[in-house]
Each structure stands twice: as C-alpha cells, then as structure tokens.
Amino acid sequence: MSYMTWDMVVLTEYWLHPPTKVGDNIIIPTPDLDRAKGDLRNVIGVVLEASDNGFYKIGTKHVILQKLYCRNEFDICAQKFLLEEHTCTFVKNISDQTFSWNRPRFL
C-alpha cells in the first residue's frame, strides 16, 4: 500500500483547485437544507478580494456574501457572466434565505 507524502498532497490539492484571481466568475453550490425544491442549485458570483492565506470574498449581483470562502468550496466558470463593477454593496449571509428569487417564502 502506497502512502502519499505531504508534498504530494499539497501538489494534488493545487492541481485540483488552482488559486483564482480577483474578477473571476465562480459557481457556489447552495446547501440542500437552505433551498426549496424549486430554488436555484448554484449561485454565480465574482471574486472581489483574495487574501494571502487562501480565503476569498465573493459578491453576486444582489449581495456581497458575508462568509469568506476557501478555494475548495466553489468552482471557476469559464465564461464571464458578472463583472466586478456590477456587484452590490449589500452584505448578507447565504443561508438567510436571500437566494430564493423564484417565489416568496411563507411560514
């Protein structure tokens, strides 16, 4: 049985999830518990800030997400759907039912 060394683990992680740049479009999967049956499965956003330790601040068309995301929590889009200038300045958490634009939620 072969064991991977720490260098191999770091290189594999870098190869699977390369670092992204500010302005790249990304896809964030919405957690199953936070979405209804007809809601969107993914949220499209743009990277607004990238920190030195690998965390990214992400903005969408309607809100800036409060949480900082690691590189393994989102995927990079090939197309440019959203520009950095078109993001909103309103900060909100992704689990506060802000992404159910399809229909209003009732208790």
NUROKOL-583237 format. One record per residue: x, y, z of N, C-alpha, C, O in turn. Coordinates in steps of 0.2 Angstrom, whole numbers, padded with zeros to 4 digits, always signed. Each point is the difference from the previous one (the first is absolute). Layout:
BEGIN
XYZXYZXYZXYZ/...
//
This chain:
BEGIN
+0004-0006+0000-0004+0006+0000+0004+0006+0000+0005+0001+0004/-0006+0004-0008+0004+0006-0001-0003+0006+0004-0006+0001+0000/+0010+0002+0003-0002+0006+0004+0002+0006-0003+0006+0001-0003/-0010+0004+0003+0002+0007-0004+0004+0004+0006-0002+0000+0005/+0007+0003-0008+0004+0005+0005-0004+0007+0000-0004+0001-0004/+0006+0003+0008-0003+0006+0001+0001+0004-0006-0005+0004-0002/+0010-0004-0002+0001+0004-0006-0004-0002-0005-0003+0004-0004/+0002-0011+0003-0005-0003-0005-0007+0003+0002-0004+0001-0005/+0002-0001+0011-0007+0002+0002-0001+0008-0002-0005+0001-0003/+0010+0003+0004+0000+0007-0001+0000+0001-0008-0004+0004-0002/+0008-0008-0002+0000+0001-0007-0007-0003-0003-0002+0003-0005/-0001-0008+0008-0006-0002-0003-0006+0005+0002-0004+0001-0005/+0004+0002+0011-0005+0005+0001+0001+0006-0004-0005+0003-0003/+0011-0001+0001+0001+0006-0004-0002-0002-0007-0002+0004-0004/+0003-0010+0002-0002-0002-0007-0008+0000-0001-0002+0002-0005/-0001-0005+0010-0007-0001+0000-0004+0007+0001-0005+0001-0003/+0008+0003+0007-0003+0007+0002+0005+0005-0001+0003+0003+0005/-0001-0001-0011+0005+0006-0001-0003+0006+0003-0006+0001+0000/+0011+0004+0002-0003+0006+0003-0003+0004-0005+0002+0000-0006/-0007+0004+0008-0003+0005-0005+0002+0007+0001+0003+0002+0005/-0005+0002-0010+0002+0007+0000-0006+0004+0002-0006-0002-0001/+0007+0008+0003-0005+0005+0001-0004+0002-0007+0004+0001-0005/-0010-0002+0005-0004+0001-0006-0002-0006-0004-0004+0000-0005/+0006-0006+0007-0002-0006-0003-0007-0002+0003-0002+0002+0005/-0002-0004-0010-0007-0003+0001+0000-0007+0003+0004-0004-0002/-0008+0003+0007+0000-0006+0004-0007-0003+0001-0005+0004-0001/+0005-0010+0002-0007-0003+0002+0001-0003+0007+0004-0004+0002/-0009+0006+0002-0001-0002+0007-0006-0005+0001-0005+0003-0001/+0006-0009+0003-0006-0004+0001-0004+0002+0006+0003+0001+0005/-0009-0001-0006-0005+0002+0006-0001-0006+0004-0002-0006-0003/+0003+0006+0010-0002-0006+0004-0007-0002-0001-0004+0004-0001/+0003-0011+0001-0006-0003-0001-0005+0002+0006-0006+0001-0002/+0008+0000+0008-0004+0002+0005-0003+0007-0001-0005+0002+0003/+0009+0003-0006-0002+0007-0001-0004+0001-0006-0002+0006-0001/+0000-0011-0003-0003+0002-0006-0007-0005+0000+0000-0005+0002/-0005+0008-0005-0006-0004-0002+0001-0004-0006+0005+0001-0003/-0010-0004+0001+0000-0005-0005+0001+0004-0007+0003-0002-0004/-0006+0008+0003+0000+0003-0006+0006+0006+0000+0000+0003-0005/+0004-0003+0010+0005+0006+0000+0006-0002-0004+0001-0006-0002/+0003+0011+0001+0006-0001-0004+0005-0005+0004+0001+0000+0006/+0003-0004-0010+0005-0005+0004+0006+0004+0001+0004-0002+0004/-0002+0007-0008+0006+0003+0000-0001+0008+0000-0005+0002-0002/+0010+0001+0004+0000+0007+0000+0006+0003-0004+0006-0003+0002/-0007+0007-0006+0006+0003-0004+0003+0006+0003-0004+0005+0001/+0010-0005+0000+0003+0006+0003+0007+0002-0003+0002-0003-0005/+0001+0008+0008+0006+0003-0003+0005+0001+0006-0003+0002+0006/+0009-0004-0006+0005+0001+0005+0002+0007+0001+0002+0003-0005/-0004+0000+0011+0002+0007+0001+0006+0001+0003+0004+0005-0001/-0002-0009+0006+0007+0000+0003+0003-0007+0001-0004-0004+0001/+0010+0004-0001+0004-0006+0002+0005+0001+0005+0004+0004-0001/-0005-0008+0006+0005+0001+0006+0006-0004-0001+0000-0005-0004/+0006+0006+0007+0006-0003+0000-0001-0008+0002+0004-0004-0002/-0008+0003+0007-0001-0007+0003-0005-0004-0004-0002-0005+0003/+0000+0007-0009-0005-0004-0004-0007+0001+0001-0004-0005-0002/+0002+0010+0005-0008+0001+0001-0002+0006-0005+0004+0004-0002/-0010-0005-0001-0002+0005-0005-0007+0003+0002-0004-0003+0003/+0003+0010-0004-0006+0003+0001-0004+0000-0007+0003+0002-0005/-0009-0004+0006-0004-0001-0007-0006+0005+0000-0003+0000+0005/+0002+0003-0010-0006+0004-0001-0004-0003-0006+0002-0003-0005/-0009+0004+0006-0005-0002-0006-0003+0007-0002+0002+0005+0002/-0007-0006-0007-0003+0005-0002-0004+0004+0005-0001+0006-0001/-0002-0009+0006-0004+0003+0005+0003+0001+0007-0002+0005+0003/+0007-0009-0001+0003+0000+0006+0008-0001+0000+0002-0003-0005/+0001+0005+0010+0007-0002+0002-0001-0006+0005-0003+0002+0005/+0006-0007-0006-0001-0006+0005+0005+0002+0006+0005+0002+0000/-0008-0003+0006+0003+0001+0006+0006-0005+0002+0005+0002+0003/-0006-0008-0005+0005-0005+0001+0006+0000-0004-0001+0002-0006/+0007-0003+0008+0006-0001-0004+0000-0007-0002-0001-0004+0004/+0002+0003-0011+0000-0007-0003+0007-0002-0001+0005+0003-0002/-0004-0010+0003+0007-0003-0002-0001-0002-0007-0005+0000-0003/+0011-0002+0000+0000-0001-0007-0004-0007-0002-0003-0001-0005/+0002-0004+0010-0003-0006-0001-0008+0001+0000-0003-0005-0001/+0001+0011+0003-0008+0000+0001-0003+0003-0006-0006+0001+0000/+0010+0001-0005-0004+0002-0006+0004-0002-0006+0006-0002+0000/-0009+0003-0006+0003-0002-0007+0001+0006-0004-0004+0005+0001/+0009-0005-0005+0001+0006-0005-0004-0001-0006+0000-0005-0003/-0003+0011+0001-0004-0001-0007+0005+0002-0005+0004+0004+0000/-0006-0007-0006+0004+0002-0006-0002+0006-0003+0004+0004-0003/-0011-0002+0003-0002+0006-0002-0001+0005+0005+0001-0001+0006/-0001+0008-0009-0001+0005+0004-0007+0003+0000-0003+0003-0004/-0001-0005+0010-0007+0002+0000-0001+0006+0004-0005+0004-0001/+0010-0002+0005-0001+0005+0005+0007+0004+0001+0005-0003+0000/-0005+0009-0001+0006+0004+0001+0000+0003+0007-0005+0000+0004/+0011+0002-0002+0001+0002+0007-0004+0007+0002-0002+0001+0005/+0002+0003-0011-0004+0006+0001-0007-0001+0001-0004+0005+0003/+0001-0010-0005-0007-0001+0001-0003-0004+0006-0006-0002+0000/+0011+0001+0005-0002-0003+0006-0003+0006+0005+0001+0006-0001/-0005-0009+0005-0004+0005+0005+0005+0001+0006+0005-0004+0001/-0007+0009+0003+0004+0001+0006-0003-0002+0006+0002+0001+0006/-0008-0005-0006-0004-0002+0005+0003-0007+0003+0001-0004-0004/+0001+0004+0010+0003-0007+0003-0005-0004+0003-0004+0003+0004/+0003-0009-0006-0005-0005+0003+0003-0007+0000+0005-0002-0003/-0007-0002+0008+0002-0007+0000-0004-0004-0005-0006+0001-0001/+0009-0007-0001-0003-0004-0006-0006-0004+0003-0004-0002-0004/+0004+0001+0011-0005-0005+0002-0006+0004+0003-0004-0003+0004/+0004+0010-0005-0006+0004+0002-0006+0000-0004-0003+0005+0000/+0003-0010-0005-0006+0000-0004+0000+0006-0005-0005+0002-0002/+0011+0000+0000+0000+0006-0005+0000-0002-0007-0001+0004-0005/+0002-0011+0004+0001-0002-0007-0006-0004-0003+0001-0003-0005/-0007+0004+0008-0006-0003-0002-0004+0005-0004-0005+0003+0002/+0008-0001-0008-0004+0005-0004-0005-0003-0004-0004+0004-0003/+0003-0010+0002-0005-0003-0004-0007+0001+0003-0005+0001-0004/+0004-0001+0011-0007+0001+0003+0001+0002+0007+0006-0001+0003/-0011+0005+0000+0001+0002+0007-0001-0006+0005-0003-0005-0002/+0007+0006+0007-0001-0006+0005-0005+0002+0005+0000+0006+0003/-0004-0010-0001-0005+0001+0005+0001-0005+0006+0002-0006-0001/-0004+0008+0007+0001-0005+0006-0005-0005+0000+0000-0004+0005/
//
